[in-house]
Amino acid sequence: MQSRRRRVQGDDGMTTAEYAVGTVAACAFAAVLYQVVTGDSVLTGLTDLVNSALATLS
């Protein structure tokens, strides 16, 4: 029973390499998302949407 516990406990969680790959992937995704959100087309679209919503309220 104890040897089985050791094997199962050894597989818990991610290894350091997996954390590193996951962190790099998350950073790359964040950089792409930031570029998309701060792009001119998104800014223009959001501005038009807000202006349209405000125009319908007044």
C-alpha positions as CSV (number, residue, x, y, z in Angstrom):
1,M,0.0,0.0,0.0
2,Q,2.8,2.4,0.9
3,S,4.6,1.9,-2.5
4,R,1.4,2.7,-4.3
5,R,1.0,5.9,-2.4
6,R,4.5,6.9,-3.3
7,R,3.8,6.4,-7.0
8,V,0.5,8.4,-6.9
9,Q,2.1,11.2,-4.8
10,G,4.9,11.5,-7.3
11,D,2.5,12.4,-10.1
12,D,0.7,15.1,-8.2
13,G,0.8,18.6,-9.7
14,M,2.9,20.0,-12.5
15,T,6.7,19.8,-12.8
16,T,8.9,22.9,-13.0
17,A,9.2,22.5,-16.8
18,E,5.4,22.4,-17.2
19,Y,5.0,25.5,-15.1
20,A,7.6,27.3,-17.3
21,V,5.9,26.3,-20.5
22,G,2.5,27.3,-19.1
23,T,3.8,30.6,-17.9
24,V,5.4,31.4,-21.3
25,A,2.2,30.4,-23.1
26,A,0.1,32.6,-20.8
27,C,2.4,35.5,-21.3
28,A,2.3,35.1,-25.1
29,F,-1.5,34.9,-25.0
30,A,-1.6,38.1,-22.8
31,A,0.7,39.9,-25.3
32,V,-1.5,39.0,-28.3
33,L,-4.6,39.9,-26.4
34,Y,-3.1,43.3,-25.4
35,Q,-2.2,44.1,-29.0
36,V,-5.7,43.2,-30.2
37,V,-7.5,45.2,-27.5
38,T,-5.3,48.3,-27.9
39,G,-5.5,48.2,-31.7
40,D,-7.2,51.0,-33.6
41,S,-10.0,48.8,-35.0
42,V,-11.1,47.7,-31.5
43,L,-10.8,51.2,-30.1
44,T,-12.9,52.6,-33.0
45,G,-15.5,49.8,-32.6
46,L,-15.9,50.4,-28.9
47,T,-16.1,54.1,-29.3
48,D,-18.8,53.7,-32.0
49,L,-20.7,51.3,-29.7
50,V,-20.6,53.7,-26.7
51,N,-21.6,56.6,-28.9
52,S,-24.5,54.7,-30.3
53,A,-25.7,53.6,-26.9
54,L,-25.5,57.1,-25.6
55,A,-27.3,58.5,-28.6
56,T,-30.3,56.1,-28.0
57,L,-30.5,57.2,-24.3
58,S,-30.8,60.9,-25.2
